[in-house]
Amino acid sequence: MSVSVVPKSAVVVPTVEQSPTVPLVAAGEAVGLKRSATYDAHKAGKLPFPVLECGGKYQVPTAALRRLLELDGPSLHPELP
């Protein structure tokens, strides 16, 4: 599978307080993947974050994405998965 990459700077990841989840495509963009590459990686089980299906839409927990991207200090939200 070839992976298409987008600039990471193009995406703003909200805080957990702003949004408990983010759309799958936005999470993919945050790690440098284009839309189709994100869906392909999800189907293959190759994404580095959990994906939830909510009402027919794919969502990613904001806390998990922020932790992956190291946007929060390690002790800011110790109670979150």
Summary of the structure (lengths in Angstrom):
residues: 81
radius of gyration: 12.4
end to end distance: 29.8
largest distance: 36.6
contacts: 201
relative contact order: 0.22
helix: 32%
strand: 16%
